[in-house]
Amino acid sequence: MSFLQSHSKIEIQRLIPSWRSASQSGNFITNTIFTITPATPPIAGNLMWISIGGQGNRAVTGGPSGGWVAYPADPGMGALVTGANWFKIATDSEPASWTATFSASLPGGWTFSEFENVETAQPYSTNGASTGGIQATTLVMPNYQIICPGISLAAIYKGSSLTGWAADNGYSTYGGSGQHRRAFKAFSYPILENFSWSGGLENAEAQYFLFKGTPIF
């Protein structure tokens, strides 16, 4: 057997990402411009996530500046629910806050989240998949074959201020209130992911992201 044949498959070992911190606004704040202010300064190299959601159909007219990548939610909910997400790998000179602007006043809220041990060169393996439901009690996310350690994030938006949420399949909940909720789950082995979020959803939509862990050799 040649050297190339014996070394043609090299497994890359990866760290398992972990949640570091989250900050959030109050429930049902009605604004055209949202100011997102982290409670603690982000650490350079960590993944930052800004998510905004609320009631009604609003277009994003201006996202946070400074290298953020936008993933607006669009699961076909029309005039019922608005949601938008931005991601960025933190640098050592981040500002104290960022702003996002919508086409009209949005009753909703925001969450800023920070995660450690996420790959910086190409963090996501899947991003932006979404689902929606009208008068629903459960949102079931798409199935993905996860092939490396990483973290899965879910942003949940709904068209009322109802409470009473529960995460399924081992997800941990954090941040958000009323119309705007978050969940995350770290994974370390190949699984077929199927995520649902149950309880008092009414008109709702969800967006689902997968991010890879930092490679180690």
Backbone as JSON, one array per atom type, in Angstrom:
{
  "sequence": "MSFLQSHSKIEIQRLIPSWRSASQSGNFITNTIFTITPATPPIAGNLMWISIGGQGNRAVTGGPSGGWVAYPADPGMGALVTGANWFKIATDSEPASWTATFSASLPGGWTFSEFENVETAQPYSTNGASTGGIQATTLVMPNYQIICPGISLAAIYKGSSLTGWAADNGYSTYGGSGQHRRAFKAFSYPILENFSWSGGLENAEAQYFLFKGTPIF",
  "N": [[0.85, -1.2, 0.0], [0.57, 2.2, -0.87], [1.96, 5.33, 0.39], [0.18, 7.48, -0.04], [-2.22, 6.1, -0.37], [-2.55, 4.93, 2.15], [-2.85, 7.13, 3.72], [-4.97, 8.61, 2.84], [-7.35, 9.26, 4.0], [-7.95, 11.41, 6.51], [-8.86, 12.01, 9.71], [-10.25, 14.84, 11.12], [-10.01, 16.15, 14.26], [-12.23, 17.77, 16.48], [-13.06, 20.48, 18.71], [-15.77, 20.69, 21.08], [-18.25, 23.05, 20.76], [-19.26, 25.65, 23.07], [-21.62, 27.47, 25.08], [-21.15, 30.85, 26.04], [-22.15, 33.43, 26.91], [-25.15, 35.45, 27.16], [-27.28, 38.14, 26.21], [-30.24, 40.13, 26.47], [-33.2, 41.88, 25.29], [-36.15, 43.4, 26.75], [-39.51, 41.99, 26.77], [-41.71, 42.35, 23.99], [-41.01, 44.95, 23.0], [-41.52, 47.87, 21.19], [-40.09, 49.04, 18.4], [-38.44, 50.83, 15.72], [-35.74, 51.01, 15.3], [-33.41, 48.9, 16.69], [-31.22, 48.65, 19.39], [-28.46, 46.78, 20.16], [-26.87, 45.58, 22.89], [-24.26, 43.99, 24.38], [-23.99, 42.32, 27.55], [-21.52, 41.68, 28.59], [-18.19, 42.26, 27.36], [-17.35, 40.78, 24.22], [-15.21, 37.92, 23.57], [-12.31, 37.78, 21.61], [-12.32, 35.8, 18.68], [-14.48, 34.21, 19.34], [-17.79, 33.05, 18.43], [-20.3, 35.31, 17.6], [-23.76, 36.03, 17.9], [-26.55, 37.69, 16.77], [-29.98, 38.05, 17.11], [-33.22, 38.95, 16.08], [-36.66, 39.22, 16.58], [-40.25, 39.36, 15.99], [-43.65, 40.62, 15.91], [-45.68, 40.79, 12.97], [-45.04, 41.86, 9.51], [-41.99, 42.91, 8.59], [-39.37, 44.57, 6.88], [-35.8, 44.27, 6.84], [-33.89, 47.09, 6.96], [-31.43, 48.01, 7.63], [-28.64, 46.45, 8.88], [-26.5, 45.31, 11.66], [-23.31, 46.9, 11.68], [-19.89, 46.32, 10.56], [-18.81, 43.86, 9.62], [-20.66, 41.79, 10.05], [-22.55, 38.89, 9.15], [-25.52, 38.39, 7.44], [-28.5, 36.5, 7.96], [-31.48, 36.51, 7.11], [-34.7, 35.46, 8.25], [-37.11, 33.54, 6.48], [-39.65, 31.86, 6.3], [-42.06, 31.87, 4.93], [-44.19, 33.09, 6.31], [-45.47, 35.41, 5.83], [-47.4, 38.24, 6.65], [-47.41, 37.74, 9.34], [-45.22, 37.17, 11.15], [-41.92, 38.39, 11.94], [-38.43, 37.84, 11.51], [-34.89, 37.96, 12.01], [-31.39, 37.31, 11.6], [-27.93, 37.63, 12.53], [-24.46, 36.87, 12.18], [-21.1, 36.75, 13.48], [-17.53, 36.43, 13.77], [-15.88, 37.32, 16.63], [-13.69, 40.13, 17.06], [-10.72, 41.7, 18.48], [-11.45, 44.28, 18.95], [-14.18, 45.14, 19.29], [-17.21, 47.13, 19.16], [-19.21, 48.75, 21.76], [-21.89, 48.39, 21.3], [-24.42, 47.56, 18.81], [-26.59, 48.38, 16.02], [-29.8, 47.66, 14.52], [-32.06, 48.15, 11.88], [-35.48, 48.45, 10.95], [-38.14, 48.38, 8.47], [-40.51, 49.4, 9.43], [-42.13, 50.12, 12.57], [-41.47, 47.57, 14.89], [-42.98, 45.25, 16.97], [-41.32, 43.49, 19.26], [-38.29, 41.74, 20.13], [-34.74, 41.41, 21.03], [-31.81, 39.3, 21.02], [-28.49, 38.83, 22.07], [-25.86, 36.6, 21.65], [-23.07, 34.55, 22.62], [-20.59, 32.23, 21.66], [-18.14, 29.77, 22.39], [-15.23, 28.02, 21.02], [-15.87, 27.6, 18.29], [-15.4, 26.99, 14.86], [-13.45, 29.32, 13.04], [-12.69, 29.94, 10.4], [-14.52, 28.82, 8.5], [-17.35, 28.7, 9.72], [-19.97, 27.5, 9.63], [-21.84, 24.53, 8.86], [-24.33, 24.01, 7.97], [-26.89, 26.35, 7.32], [-29.49, 28.66, 8.14], [-31.87, 27.23, 7.57], [-35.4, 27.03, 7.72], [-38.68, 27.01, 9.25], [-42.27, 27.19, 9.52], [-45.42, 27.85, 11.19], [-48.95, 28.16, 11.27], [-51.24, 28.97, 13.72], [-50.1, 26.92, 15.28], [-48.84, 24.32, 17.45], [-46.47, 23.01, 17.62], [-43.23, 23.14, 16.21], [-41.39, 21.5, 13.9], [-38.11, 20.91, 13.07], [-35.97, 20.77, 10.09], [-34.35, 17.67, 9.06], [-30.92, 16.82, 9.51], [-27.85, 15.34, 8.59], [-25.41, 15.2, 10.81], [-21.96, 15.59, 10.79], [-19.69, 16.17, 12.21], [-18.24, 17.36, 15.33], [-20.0, 20.05, 16.86], [-22.25, 22.84, 17.14], [-25.73, 23.36, 17.45], [-28.12, 25.82, 16.72], [-31.18, 27.44, 17.5], [-33.51, 29.82, 16.54], [-36.43, 31.24, 17.63], [-39.46, 32.7, 16.71], [-42.52, 34.41, 17.37], [-45.98, 35.39, 16.88], [-47.3, 36.61, 19.03], [-47.54, 37.54, 22.54], [-47.55, 35.34, 24.11], [-46.53, 32.95, 26.61], [-44.8, 30.0, 27.83], [-42.98, 27.81, 26.86], [-41.16, 24.95, 25.7], [-38.24, 23.04, 25.23], [-37.27, 20.36, 23.07], [-35.61, 17.13, 22.62], [-33.13, 17.34, 23.99], [-32.21, 19.98, 23.9], [-30.97, 23.07, 25.26], [-32.44, 25.91, 26.77], [-32.24, 29.47, 26.52], [-32.11, 32.99, 27.06], [-34.18, 35.61, 25.6], [-37.71, 36.4, 25.6], [-41.23, 35.96, 25.83], [-42.1, 36.86, 22.73], [-39.71, 36.07, 21.55], [-37.37, 33.65, 21.44], [-34.63, 31.39, 22.39], [-32.57, 28.54, 21.7], [-30.1, 25.99, 22.24], [-27.76, 23.36, 21.39], [-25.06, 21.28, 21.99], [-23.08, 18.96, 20.15], [-21.32, 15.86, 19.7], [-20.93, 13.71, 18.05], [-21.87, 11.83, 15.06], [-25.21, 12.39, 14.24], [-28.72, 12.14, 13.43], [-30.45, 14.91, 13.22], [-33.42, 16.09, 14.68], [-35.51, 18.46, 15.55], [-37.84, 19.9, 17.76], [-40.09, 22.43, 18.98], [-42.15, 23.19, 21.53], [-45.37, 24.29, 22.76], [-47.67, 26.71, 23.28], [-47.39, 28.24, 20.85], [-48.86, 29.5, 18.78], [-49.11, 31.65, 16.0], [-46.15, 31.12, 14.44], [-42.58, 31.02, 13.75], [-39.47, 29.38, 13.02], [-35.89, 29.32, 12.95], [-32.95, 27.61, 11.98], [-29.63, 26.64, 12.72], [-26.41, 25.22, 12.05], [-23.21, 24.91, 13.43], [-19.7, 24.37, 13.11], [-17.25, 22.78, 15.25], [-14.09, 23.99, 16.62], [-11.21, 22.99, 14.83], [-8.81, 20.54, 15.88], [-5.57, 19.14, 15.93]],
  "CA": [[0.0, 0.0, 0.0], [1.37, 3.41, -0.95], [1.77, 6.34, 1.44], [-1.04, 8.23, -0.32], [-3.37, 5.25, -0.1], [-2.71, 4.7, 3.59], [-3.12, 8.4, 4.4], [-5.93, 9.35, 2.02], [-8.44, 9.72, 4.86], [-7.44, 11.93, 7.77], [-9.95, 12.53, 10.53], [-9.97, 16.09, 11.84], [-10.64, 16.2, 15.57], [-12.78, 19.1, 16.74], [-13.6, 20.79, 20.02], [-17.22, 20.83, 21.15], [-18.56, 24.43, 21.13], [-20.01, 25.86, 24.31], [-22.22, 28.79, 25.26], [-20.43, 31.68, 27.0], [-22.98, 34.46, 27.52], [-26.29, 35.96, 26.38], [-27.94, 39.36, 26.67], [-31.53, 40.22, 25.8], [-34.09, 43.0, 25.58], [-37.41, 43.0, 27.35], [-40.52, 41.44, 25.89], [-42.67, 43.19, 23.29], [-40.56, 46.33, 22.84], [-41.89, 48.31, 19.85], [-39.08, 49.95, 17.88], [-37.96, 50.72, 14.35], [-34.31, 50.77, 15.45], [-33.06, 48.13, 17.88], [-29.82, 48.76, 19.82], [-28.07, 45.52, 20.77], [-25.75, 45.85, 23.79], [-23.88, 42.83, 25.18], [-23.76, 42.57, 28.98], [-20.07, 41.57, 28.78], [-17.48, 42.36, 26.08], [-17.05, 39.47, 23.62], [-13.82, 37.5, 23.5], [-11.87, 37.62, 20.23], [-12.32, 34.42, 18.2], [-15.75, 33.57, 19.64], [-18.91, 33.31, 17.53], [-21.36, 36.18, 18.11], [-25.04, 35.84, 17.22], [-27.63, 38.64, 17.05], [-31.25, 37.6, 16.55], [-34.34, 39.84, 16.38], [-37.93, 38.67, 16.1], [-41.42, 40.04, 16.5], [-44.97, 40.46, 15.29], [-45.91, 41.56, 11.76], [-44.1, 41.71, 8.41], [-41.1, 44.07, 8.49], [-38.13, 44.35, 6.14], [-34.59, 44.82, 7.43], [-33.35, 48.17, 6.13], [-30.05, 48.23, 8.04], [-28.18, 45.51, 9.89], [-25.33, 45.75, 12.41], [-22.15, 47.14, 10.83], [-18.61, 45.83, 11.04], [-18.47, 42.49, 9.25], [-21.69, 40.81, 10.39], [-23.17, 38.17, 8.04], [-26.97, 38.35, 7.69], [-29.33, 35.36, 7.55], [-32.88, 36.82, 7.43], [-35.63, 34.32, 8.24], [-38.2, 33.69, 5.52], [-40.36, 30.59, 6.11], [-43.36, 32.04, 4.28], [-45.24, 33.45, 7.26], [-46.16, 36.6, 5.35], [-47.55, 39.4, 7.53], [-47.62, 37.3, 10.71], [-44.04, 37.16, 12.02], [-40.65, 38.83, 11.37], [-37.24, 37.37, 12.19], [-33.63, 38.19, 11.3], [-30.22, 36.86, 12.34], [-26.61, 38.02, 12.05], [-23.36, 36.17, 12.84], [-19.76, 37.3, 13.26], [-16.46, 36.01, 14.67], [-15.47, 38.52, 17.36], [-12.32, 40.61, 17.0], [-10.29, 42.28, 19.75], [-11.82, 45.7, 19.0], [-15.61, 45.26, 19.02], [-17.86, 48.26, 19.83], [-20.04, 48.42, 22.93], [-23.24, 48.04, 20.86], [-24.73, 47.61, 17.38], [-28.0, 48.7, 15.76], [-30.48, 47.07, 13.37], [-33.2, 49.01, 11.53], [-36.55, 47.8, 10.19], [-38.91, 49.28, 7.61], [-41.58, 50.0, 10.23], [-42.02, 49.77, 13.97], [-41.61, 46.13, 15.1], [-43.16, 44.8, 18.34], [-40.53, 42.28, 19.39], [-37.15, 41.79, 21.03], [-33.47, 40.96, 20.49], [-30.89, 38.56, 21.87], [-27.08, 38.7, 21.68], [-25.31, 35.38, 22.23], [-21.66, 34.32, 22.31], [-20.23, 30.82, 21.79], [-16.71, 29.46, 22.31], [-14.78, 26.8, 20.34], [-16.49, 27.46, 16.97], [-14.42, 27.22, 13.79], [-13.5, 30.71, 12.58], [-12.48, 30.08, 8.95], [-15.79, 28.51, 7.85], [-18.01, 28.17, 10.93], [-21.22, 26.77, 9.49], [-21.99, 23.41, 7.94], [-25.67, 24.25, 7.43], [-27.36, 27.59, 7.93], [-30.65, 29.37, 7.64], [-33.08, 26.45, 7.31], [-36.48, 27.59, 8.52], [-39.99, 26.39, 9.18], [-43.28, 28.05, 10.11], [-46.71, 27.24, 11.43], [-50.06, 29.05, 11.6], [-52.01, 28.35, 14.79], [-49.4, 25.66, 15.54], [-48.35, 24.05, 18.8], [-45.14, 22.42, 17.51], [-42.46, 23.38, 15.0], [-40.4, 20.44, 13.73], [-37.07, 21.41, 12.19], [-35.5, 19.8, 9.09], [-33.36, 16.67, 9.45], [-29.59, 16.96, 8.92], [-26.84, 14.39, 9.04], [-24.31, 15.95, 11.41], [-20.8, 14.75, 10.54], [-18.55, 16.56, 13.03], [-18.67, 18.08, 16.53], [-20.4, 21.43, 16.62], [-23.36, 23.34, 17.95], [-26.92, 23.72, 16.68], [-28.82, 26.96, 17.31], [-32.54, 27.66, 17.0], [-34.14, 31.11, 16.85], [-37.87, 31.06, 17.57], [-40.21, 33.95, 16.73], [-43.96, 34.16, 17.32], [-46.78, 36.58, 16.65], [-48.03, 37.07, 20.21], [-46.69, 37.59, 23.72], [-47.79, 34.15, 24.91], [-45.37, 32.27, 27.16], [-45.02, 28.57, 27.96], [-42.19, 27.13, 25.84], [-40.35, 23.82, 26.16], [-37.36, 22.52, 24.18], [-37.22, 18.91, 22.98], [-34.41, 16.48, 22.11], [-31.9, 17.68, 24.68], [-31.8, 21.37, 23.73], [-31.02, 23.97, 26.4], [-33.03, 27.2, 26.42], [-31.65, 30.64, 27.15], [-32.37, 34.26, 26.4], [-35.47, 35.88, 24.98], [-38.92, 36.31, 26.42], [-42.42, 36.23, 25.05], [-42.07, 36.64, 21.28], [-38.37, 35.84, 21.0], [-36.73, 32.64, 22.27], [-33.41, 30.78, 21.88], [-32.19, 27.22, 22.2], [-28.87, 25.49, 21.63], [-27.37, 22.01, 21.75], [-23.75, 20.86, 21.52], [-23.06, 17.56, 19.78], [-19.95, 15.38, 19.53], [-20.92, 12.5, 17.25], [-22.85, 11.93, 13.97], [-26.6, 12.1, 14.58], [-29.73, 12.7, 12.54], [-31.1, 15.87, 14.11], [-34.83, 16.41, 14.49], [-35.77, 19.36, 16.68], [-39.16, 20.54, 17.83], [-40.24, 23.42, 20.06], [-43.57, 23.0, 21.78], [-46.04, 25.01, 23.84], [-48.18, 28.07, 23.15], [-46.72, 28.94, 19.75], [-49.8, 30.26, 17.95], [-48.47, 31.86, 14.71], [-44.73, 31.14, 14.8], [-41.59, 30.51, 12.82], [-38.18, 29.06, 13.63], [-34.75, 29.22, 12.05], [-32.07, 26.59, 12.54], [-28.26, 26.78, 12.22], [-25.4, 24.29, 12.54], [-21.85, 25.45, 13.37], [-18.68, 23.36, 13.38], [-16.3, 23.03, 16.32], [-12.74, 24.35, 16.25], [-10.41, 21.81, 14.55], [-7.56, 20.32, 16.61], [-4.84, 18.1, 15.2]],
  "C": [[0.88, 1.24, 0.0], [1.07, 4.34, 0.21], [0.46, 7.09, 1.23], [-2.28, 7.39, -0.04], [-3.61, 5.09, 1.39], [-3.06, 5.97, 4.34], [-4.15, 9.24, 3.64], [-7.1, 9.88, 2.84], [-7.89, 10.14, 6.21], [-8.62, 12.53, 8.54], [-9.49, 13.79, 11.24], [-10.73, 16.06, 13.16], [-11.09, 17.64, 15.84], [-13.22, 19.25, 18.19], [-15.12, 20.88, 19.95], [-17.52, 22.27, 21.58], [-19.38, 24.51, 22.42], [-20.52, 27.29, 24.37], [-21.45, 29.57, 26.31], [-21.35, 32.67, 27.69], [-24.13, 34.82, 26.59], [-26.81, 37.21, 27.03], [-29.24, 39.49, 25.9], [-32.26, 41.51, 26.16], [-35.31, 42.49, 26.3], [-38.4, 42.5, 26.31], [-41.38, 42.53, 25.25], [-42.28, 44.67, 23.3], [-40.83, 46.75, 21.4], [-40.93, 49.39, 19.38], [-38.91, 49.77, 16.38], [-36.47, 50.41, 14.35], [-34.07, 50.04, 16.77], [-31.57, 48.31, 18.16], [-29.46, 47.53, 20.63], [-26.8, 45.76, 21.58], [-25.42, 44.61, 24.62], [-23.63, 43.21, 26.64], [-22.27, 42.51, 29.31], [-19.38, 41.66, 27.43], [-17.18, 40.97, 25.52], [-15.55, 39.2, 23.58], [-13.45, 37.25, 22.03], [-11.79, 36.14, 19.86], [-13.61, 33.68, 18.49], [-16.8, 33.92, 18.59], [-19.93, 34.19, 18.22], [-22.61, 35.99, 17.26], [-26.02, 36.9, 17.7], [-28.89, 38.13, 16.37], [-32.36, 38.53, 17.02], [-35.6, 39.23, 15.8], [-39.11, 39.41, 16.7], [-42.64, 39.83, 15.63], [-45.1, 41.34, 14.06], [-44.8, 41.37, 10.74], [-43.28, 42.98, 8.25], [-39.85, 43.67, 7.72], [-36.97, 44.93, 6.92], [-34.01, 45.86, 6.49], [-31.91, 48.51, 6.5], [-29.65, 47.29, 9.15], [-26.99, 46.05, 10.65], [-24.12, 45.85, 11.5], [-20.91, 46.49, 11.41], [-18.37, 44.36, 10.78], [-19.46, 41.43, 9.62], [-22.26, 40.19, 9.11], [-24.64, 37.97, 8.35], [-27.58, 37.07, 7.16], [-30.78, 35.67, 7.9], [-33.75, 35.57, 7.34], [-36.73, 34.58, 7.23], [-38.9, 32.35, 5.29], [-41.76, 30.74, 5.55], [-44.5, 32.38, 5.21], [-45.93, 34.76, 6.9], [-46.2, 37.71, 6.37], [-47.59, 39.02, 9.0], [-46.42, 37.52, 11.62], [-42.82, 37.64, 11.25], [-39.5, 38.25, 12.19], [-36.0, 37.63, 11.36], [-32.47, 37.81, 12.2], [-28.95, 37.36, 11.69], [-25.56, 37.26, 12.86], [-22.04, 36.86, 12.53], [-18.78, 36.63, 14.23], [-15.88, 37.27, 15.31], [-13.99, 38.84, 17.14], [-11.94, 41.19, 18.37], [-10.64, 43.75, 19.88], [-13.29, 45.89, 18.64], [-16.21, 46.46, 19.75], [-18.72, 47.8, 21.0], [-21.45, 48.0, 22.53], [-23.33, 48.11, 19.35], [-26.2, 47.97, 17.22], [-28.49, 47.93, 14.54], [-31.76, 47.86, 13.15], [-34.19, 48.25, 10.67], [-37.38, 48.84, 9.46], [-40.05, 49.98, 8.33], [-41.41, 49.51, 11.67], [-42.35, 48.29, 14.19], [-41.83, 45.82, 16.58], [-42.42, 43.47, 18.53], [-39.39, 42.44, 20.37], [-35.9, 41.26, 20.35], [-32.73, 40.12, 21.52], [-29.5, 38.57, 21.24], [-26.52, 37.48, 22.39], [-23.87, 35.21, 21.77], [-21.31, 32.86, 22.6], [-18.73, 30.65, 21.59], [-16.47, 28.19, 21.49], [-15.53, 26.54, 19.03], [-15.44, 27.79, 15.91], [-14.57, 28.63, 13.23], [-13.4, 30.85, 11.07], [-13.77, 29.85, 8.17], [-16.69, 27.88, 8.92], [-19.21, 27.28, 10.69], [-21.11, 25.6, 8.54], [-23.36, 23.45, 7.28], [-26.17, 25.53, 8.07], [-28.68, 28.03, 7.32], [-31.87, 28.55, 7.34], [-34.19, 26.93, 8.24], [-37.77, 26.82, 8.31], [-40.99, 27.3, 9.86], [-44.58, 27.3, 10.32], [-47.74, 28.27, 11.82], [-50.98, 28.33, 12.58], [-51.43, 26.98, 15.15], [-49.06, 25.53, 17.01], [-46.97, 23.43, 18.78], [-44.51, 22.81, 16.18], [-41.37, 22.32, 14.93], [-39.38, 20.9, 12.69], [-36.64, 20.36, 11.19], [-34.47, 18.83, 9.67], [-32.03, 16.95, 8.76], [-28.69, 15.87, 9.46], [-25.64, 15.19, 9.52], [-23.06, 15.09, 11.37], [-19.58, 15.16, 11.35], [-19.07, 17.28, 14.28], [-19.01, 19.53, 16.2], [-21.51, 21.84, 17.56], [-24.52, 23.68, 17.04], [-27.69, 24.79, 17.45], [-30.21, 27.07, 16.7], [-33.02, 29.02, 17.47], [-35.63, 30.95, 16.63], [-38.56, 32.42, 17.66], [-41.7, 33.61, 16.71], [-44.74, 35.47, 17.32], [-47.65, 36.99, 17.81], [-47.08, 37.1, 21.38], [-46.97, 36.41, 24.65], [-46.49, 33.57, 25.44], [-45.68, 30.77, 27.22], [-44.33, 27.8, 26.85], [-41.43, 25.98, 26.46], [-39.53, 23.3, 25.0], [-37.31, 21.01, 24.25], [-35.83, 18.44, 22.56], [-33.11, 17.0, 22.71], [-31.4, 19.09, 24.47], [-31.9, 22.13, 25.06], [-31.58, 25.3, 25.96], [-32.31, 28.32, 27.15], [-32.12, 31.86, 26.4], [-33.77, 34.4, 25.84], [-36.62, 35.77, 25.96], [-40.11, 36.61, 25.53], [-42.25, 35.86, 23.59], [-40.74, 36.12, 20.74], [-37.63, 34.87, 21.9], [-35.51, 32.06, 21.59], [-33.25, 29.37, 22.46], [-30.89, 26.8, 21.54], [-28.58, 24.09, 22.15], [-26.0, 21.72, 21.16], [-23.79, 19.37, 21.2], [-21.63, 17.14, 19.46], [-19.85, 14.13, 18.68], [-21.97, 12.62, 16.15], [-24.25, 11.52, 14.43], [-27.51, 12.66, 13.49], [-30.6, 13.6, 13.4], [-32.55, 16.1, 13.72], [-35.3, 17.17, 15.71], [-37.18, 19.9, 16.62], [-39.22, 21.43, 19.06], [-41.72, 23.52, 20.33], [-44.09, 23.96, 22.85], [-46.41, 26.43, 23.5], [-47.6, 28.86, 22.0], [-47.64, 29.87, 18.98], [-49.2, 30.42, 16.55], [-46.97, 32.03, 14.95], [-43.86, 30.69, 13.65], [-40.29, 30.25, 13.57], [-37.11, 29.0, 12.56], [-33.64, 28.44, 12.76], [-30.69, 26.67, 11.9], [-27.37, 25.7, 12.82], [-24.02, 24.93, 12.37], [-20.85, 24.41, 13.81], [-17.75, 23.78, 14.52], [-14.92, 23.36, 15.78], [-11.91, 23.09, 15.98], [-9.16, 21.76, 15.42], [-6.88, 19.14, 15.95], [-3.94, 17.32, 16.15]]
}
